[in-house]
Amino acid sequence: MKKQLIFLTVAIFIALFTNAQTHYEYWGMTSRHIYKTDVNGENPENVYYIPHDTLGKGQKGKLFMASNNKLYGTCSQGGTNGNKGVFFEYDVENSTYNVIADYNGVNGDRPEGTVMQASNGKLYGTTRYGGANNKGTLFEYDISTSTYTVIWSFNGTDGSYPLDNLIEAENGFLYGMTSHGASGVCYYGTLFKYDIANSTLIVVQNFDSQSTGGAPEGSLLKASNGKIYGMTKNGGTHDRGVLFEYDIDNNTYSVKYNFDITNGALPTGTLIQASNGKLYGITDYGGANNKGVLFEYDIDTDTYIKKQDFGASMGSYPQGSLLEASNGKLYGVTYLGGGASGTLFEYDIANDTLVKKFNFGGAIGGYPHNGLIEMEVDNATGFAEYDTGNSKQIITYYPNPVNDFINLKVLRDDINILSYQLLDISGRKINNSKITNNAIDMRDLRPGTYFLRVIYRDQTSSNEIKTFKIIKN
């Protein structure tokens, strides 16, 4: 009965703080399509079809919504320079697609990851090849000036061939991985940190295959305990990959789990931390059908549990990362299976049930390599417009999901007329204050769903402008 009352309270709170016209959708990409589904992961619909190879094809990273309310992504192939790929921008409001970087080798080659937005407001990403040494690049894109810059060319001794995105830690460094390196100490890849302020890159861990894992292909995750977690595709006790932990404060690396063919093998994706505090991920192979598994890892007890096996009609070889949606369920994709072109699936943590939502193919394309993002349809990235009586003003926030700080941008001079309240999913007020320094500290909060309520106050009235849904990683 008590659980039912808590559930009812949460449901009422969500209903109260969700605009009646607001609804959520999941967006993703297949080889040439940007597609979306409804909030249940059903009714897939083509949003944009890339009409020819010169504009890109072969997407592998997932979409990212930046603070300017535009989507960014990469295609690992296509373009006008020998199939080296493109970096693109998609304007949701105007339904326009624009190539930002047409890769030519010098500025990068074959990007396979997802971009991220750092606390300085700029976007960062990697390309697998290209740069001064043709071993991959780290790039920066300033959305305010539309300036694309290669800020690091990998040379082998610091790693080679980065395959996915970066994360930003509290110390201001960007952390990432390369899948390979030069012959010798870092042949199996590196874990590195990049100092934006000083434009320097430091290797903090060399992968050696057997004892530390090797050839990572996914991204890192900063968990609620302040430590970084990731996976390698190969290496470890069974040469099927490892799940590892890296302590930033102590600069210590430790293998937490060795994958095997029975419980999951060869992971190429990225972990997520769900609202229950546990980590969830997928592997490409292994399990009962050797077509991949969905697993859970408890960072408090160091316990790994295989939760579900993929195969046959459910889908085969799950790719990329899972999404924990605002409904508390996990969503992801498989590269093959279903109707042959992959599936979109839903995993209910509470009931430990895996359900196929639909088969890819047809109007939305097939063979998806990465996961989904959740978008609030009338307010997809933290964009709010309100009328002061004299003019309309705009508020934006970024990044979302967030690791450390929510940054607010208010297009008006009297910012102090605004205040905010931060609430957890049960409606409990965590913090409230005037908006003075444009940043809200989220570092000490557990991963999960929160609500940021922005309030406009003048001498005569107090009105809520908008309640944003925030996902804390």
Beta strands, then each sheet from edge to edge (+ up, - down):
strand 1: 24-29
strand 2: 33-37
strand 3: 45-49
strand 4: 64-65
strand 5: 70-75
strand 6: 86-91
strand 7: 96-102
strand 8: 116-117
strand 9: 123-127
strand 10: 137-142
strand 11: 147-153
strand 12: 167-168
strand 13: 173-178
strand 14: 190-195
strand 15: 200-206
strand 16: 221-222
strand 17: 228-232
strand 18: 242-247
strand 19: 252-258
strand 20: 272-273
strand 21: 279-283
strand 22: 293-298
strand 23: 303-309
strand 24: 316-324
strand 25: 330-336
strand 26: 343-348
strand 27: 353-359
strand 28: 373-376
strand 29: 383-387
strand 30: 392-398
strand 31: 405-410
strand 32: 418-424
strand 33: 429-434
strand 34: 439-441
strand 35: 448-457
strand 36: 462-472
sheet 1: 3+ 2- 1+ 28-
sheet 2: 4+ 5- 6+ 7-
sheet 3: 8+ 9- 10+ 11-
sheet 4: 12+ 13- 14+ 15-
sheet 5: 16+ 17- 18+ 19-
sheet 6: 20+ 21- 22+ 23-
sheet 7: 24+ 25- 26+ 27-
sheet 8: 29+ 30- 31+ 34-
sheet 9: 33+ 32- 35+ 36-
end
